[in-house]
Amino acid sequence: MANSIYPVYEKIKGNIQKVIVGKSDVIDLMLISLFCRGHVLVEDVPGTGKTMLVKSLAASIDCTSKRIQFTPDLLPSDITGINYFNMKTSEFEFVPGPVFSNILIADEINRATPKTQSGLLECMEEKQTTIDGKTYKLADPFMVVATQNPIENMGVFPLPEAQLDRFLIKMSMKYPTHEEGVSILERFSLESPLDKLQPVVKAEEVRYAQEQLPKVFVHKDIMSYIVSLVEATRNFETVILGVSPRGAQSLMKVAKGYAAIENRDYVIPDDVKKAALPVLTHRIMLTSSARIKVNAAQDVISEILETVAVPTETSLGWSRK
């Protein structure tokens, strides 16, 4: 179970770190989302390495990856594909879009119109897309990693709550430390290490890890703790809309992911705590007065983590011993 996931995690992370300096926690979240069959929204200012991280992940796995630069004139068919009439054969032919790949990089997703953004909804949730009444299954594994720039408000279309909820994790790269900044300059002074990056795992290994992750054990006390955290978001003073049951399931999945990359086959409360911020912050809606504050959603989740009672370990422990 978890020990069959850990070697895959270790190989991919080590390969990504040949390109990305530091950011161990960010790489962990990206890989956990991959193992959970989830999707990631990376929000940060330009130049912090968002796209470089995703490209490094795609290059580390022997599978297909495609990139879409989202713009206001992008159409849903530009993502999913289109049927066109071939004059030579007098028949319609299907041309698959970029969504027919294992890892889809959606650059600056909030620049596209809501109609185009919604084109990804079925793909992300159902792992399929319907074009002219015909449904096509997508590749397995399939993962969408979208990036967006939070500082611009001109010419952008904020993601609706329904689509935000499709992302298992929302995270930020943040600026590097001084030492990391120097290491970045040294590493990229002659050429980009991304150009030399080679795959270290096959798609079949990733699929096997994804199949094993649900088997990570979660004690009933831990499940109760997860539900208590979610319920607390619904009763918080500055929260209009709390976390849904799907959000609770997502929190448990990511907690299992943290257990797996720690080479454990059971979840502990610390796994849930680590998962809470990246999983829950984009799933709550705050009052207009609360949204004015920077990092308001993170502060809400952090306060809930401090107030909700953490379960104590039983005499048998959290594992199945």
N, C-alpha and C positions, 0 to 999 in steps of 0.2 A: 504494500500500500504506500505509505508515506516514503519508505525507504526506496521504492521504485521511482518515485517522483524526484527525490533529492539529486541523484546523479544527473538527470536531465537539466534540472535547475542550475546545478553547479557548472555544467559545461557551457550553457547558454550565457549565464551571468559572467563567467570568466572571459568569454569571447567579446561580449559587449563592453567590458571594462578595458579592452584594448583600444577602444575608441573614446568612450565616455569617461571623463575624469571624475572620481567621487560619485555622488548621487546613488549610493548603495541602496538606500531606502526606496528611491524612485524606481530603480531597476527591479527591486523585489516586487513592488506593486504591479509593474508591467507584466512580470512573469506569472504572478499569482492570477492576474486577470486572464492570461493565456490559458493557464491550467483550469480555470473555472469556466472556460468557454464564454468569457465576458468581453466587454468592450470598454475602452478607456478614453476619457476626455482629458487632454492635457492643456491647461490654461496658464499662459504666462506671456511675458513681454517678448518681443522679437529678439532673436539672437542668443537665447539661453540654451539651445540644443534640443528643442522639442523634436524636430524632424530628424535630426541626427540620431537621437535615441531610437526612434521607430525604425529608421533605416538599418541601424545596427542590429536590432532584433530580427528584422526580416532577413538580413544577410547571414545571420547565425543559424537559420533553419533552412534545410533543403526543401524549400517549397516556393510557391509563386507569391509575388507581392506586386502591388500596383499603387500608384499615387494619383490623387486627383487634387488639382489646385482649384478650390471653390471660388467662384466669382459670381456676381449678380446675374450674369446672362447664362449661367449653367442650367441645363434642363435635366429633369429626372432621367430621361432616356440617355443622357450623356454618362450617367452612372450605371444604369441597369443594362442598357443595350437597346437595340432597335431592329425591327424587321424592315428590310428594304426590298424593293422590287428589282430583281436582276433582269435587265432588258434582254440579255443574251439567252437566258434559260426560260424567260417568261414566268418565273416563279419568285415567291418571296423567300428571302434568306435571312436568317437571324445572325446578327453581329453582336456577340456578347460584349458588355461594358466592363469597366474596371472592377466592378463588384464581384466578377467571377475570378477571384484569386483567394489565396489563403489569408494574406494580411493586406488589408486595405488602408492606406494612409490618406486621410481626409484633411488636407491642409486648409486652415482658416475656414472651418465649416460655417461659422457665423456670417460669412460674406455672401453666402448663397441665400436665395429667397426661401420662405417657409415651404413652398411647393416642392422645391428641390430637396430641402432637408428631409421632408416627409418621405421622399423616395427611398431613404435609407431605413425607414422604420420597419417595414416588413423584413428587409434583409437582416437587420440586427436581431429582431425578436424571433422570427420564424426560420431563419437560415434558408430563406428561399425568396424568390422574386417572381411576380406575375407580370407578364408582358403580352398585351393583346389577348388576354384571356387564357394564356398558357402559363403554367407554373413551372419554374426551373429551380432545381435544388442547387444550393451553393456548395462550394468546396468544404472539405472537412480536413483539418481545422479551418475555421473562419473567424477572423477577428478584425474589428474596425478600431483604429486608433485615430481619433480626431484631435486636431489642435485648434485653438482659438486665441485671439489677442484680446485681453480684457480692457486695454486702455483706450481703444478707439470706439466711438459711438456714432460716427458718421459712415454711412454706407454699409452698416452691418445689421443683421437680423437676429436678435437674441433667440437662443434655442427655447422652444416651448417646454413646459414641465413634462409633458408626455414623452418627449424625446430625451430630455435629460435623464429621466428614469430608466431609459434603455441602456445608459452607460453604467456598468457595474461600479466603476471607480472614476472619480474626478480628482486630479492631482496637479501639482505645480512643480516646475523644475527648480525655481528660485535661483538667485545669483550664486556663483561659486565663491568660496572663500579666497583670500589673497593667495594662499599656497596653491589652491586648485587652479586659480587663474594663471599663475606662473607655469604650472604643469601643462595646462592647455596650450599655452604659447609654445612651449618646448615640443609638445607632441605634434603640433600642426605646423611647425616652422618650415619644414621641407615639403611635406605632402600629407594628404589626409589618410590616416590609417584605415578609414572605412573602405578605401579602394582595394585594400589587400585582405579584407576580412573574408573568411571562407566559412561555409556551413559546418557546424560541429554536431548537429543532431538531424535526424530525418523526421519528416512529417509523421511517420508511423510511431516514432518514440513520443512525440508530443500527444498524439491521439491516445496512446496507452496511458500516459500520465493523466490526461483528462478523464479517462475511464476509471482510474484508481482514486482520484481525489474524493469523490463522494463517499468512499469507504472509510475515510478518516472519522474516527469515533467522536461523537459529541454527547457528553453526559446530560441527563435531563436537567440538572441544576444549571448548566451552562445555557441550555435552551431557554430556561426560565429567565436567566439574566439578560439574554438577547431581547426577549419579548418585553422585559421591564424597561430596557433602554429605549426601545421603540415607542412604548406607551408613554414614556416621559416626554417625548418630543410632541405628542399630541396634546399634552396638558400644560406645556410651557407657555408662560405669559405672552411672550413676543412672537409666538409661532401661530400662524393662521392655519397652515396645513402641515400635519405631521407625517411621519414615515409610514408607508403602507406595509401590508403583510409581505409584498414582494421585496420591499426594502429589508425586512427582517431576514428573509431567505438569502438575500445578497450578503448581508452581514455575516450570516453563518457560513456561507461559501468562502468568503475571503478569510474568515477566521480559520477555516480548514486549510486554506492555502498557506497561511502563516505557520500553522503547525507542520505542514508538509515540508516547507523549506527550512524548518528547524530540525528536520529529520525525525519528527514525531508522528505517531499514527493516532493521536488524540489531541483534542483542543483544550487549552487552559484559558482562564479569564484574561490573561495578558494578550492572548491572540485576538480576542474580541475587542479589547481596548485599542490595540494597534489598528484594527480594521475600521473602527467607528468613524474617524474623521474622513478618510477618503470615500467611505461608502455612504455616509448619512448626510453630510453637509449639503450636497446638491439635491437632496430629496425632501428638504423642508422649505416652506415658504414663510417668510417673516413679514411682520407688519411694516408699513412704509417708513415709519419713524425708526424702526430697528435697522432697516436696510442701509440707512445713511452711514452707520458705523462700519469701519473697515474690519473685515474678517468677522462680521457679526455671526454668521452661521457656525463658524468654527468655535466661537466663544460659547454659543448655546450648547453645542455637543460636548465641549470640554466641561462645562458646568454640570451637565447631566451625568457625565462619567464620574464626576466627583461626588454627586449626591446619591446616585443609585447604589444600593448595597451590593458589594461583590460577594459571590458565593464562596464559602470556605471549602477547602479540600476535605473530602470524606475520608474515612479510615481506609478505604480501598483505593483512593486516589482518583484522578480523572480518567485514567486509562481503564481498560477492560480487565485488569488483573483480578 
